[in-house]
Amino acid sequence: MNEDELKRSAAQAAIDYIKPRLDSKSIIGVGTGSTTNHFIDALADIRHLFDATVSSSDASSERLRGHGIQVLDLNAVGEVTFYVDGADEVDPQRALIKGGGGALTREKIVAASADEFVCIVDESKLVNILGQFPLPVEVIPMARGLAARALLALGGAPEWREGIITDNGNILLDVHELSITQPAELEMTINNIVGVVANGIFAAQAADVVFVAAPAGVRRL
Ligand code: 5RP
């Protein structure tokens, strides 16, 4: 099984998990990335079982609409039953690094709005300690230097993702060389840097369920 097939089977596990609990009023939160794209494609087959979706990126919204799935503004909906999304790293406590695709802020907003966060990954994303994957931080453009210096002072090595502007009109700093032994604390500390919009540590918003795909099958974390 190659990586893409593993991603597809993790996505299918999420479909199997949510399907029995959907009804005509259900709103599903949808993440961003190649694993989530498999989820979106599989969601098309069960679109008669739920009401609509809310999306974490323009790219996912476009893919959902391409399948004839309704995408609503988050402010127009009440309860979001599930949020389903991939991750760049997953630790044993189900804390995550996300934002490799640059959609971390909207992902965090939709995850925070959902009753249950279902994360879908292939086994290469499992780590004991977060931080090998450079931590994405979304920053207001004029604060790029200020935020980078503050991240340096925290022991990281921030790198500007040049040429990339987020769906919110901001820039991204990818912070290397962090060993994130206290994810919840670091998430809060980075959020307090002036000019930071959000960072890719999902510890306050850890996944409730993680489906991990390996060649031997999908297991639940
Ligand atoms: C996007 C994300 C993605 O979930 C993360 O980058 C994983 O992507 P993929 O499923 O393509 O491996 O956080 O901002």
Residues whose N, C-alpha, C, O or C-beta is under 5 A from the ligand:
A	BS01	5RP	T32 G33 S34 T35 T36 D85 G86 A87 D88 K98 G99 G100 G101 G102 A103 L104
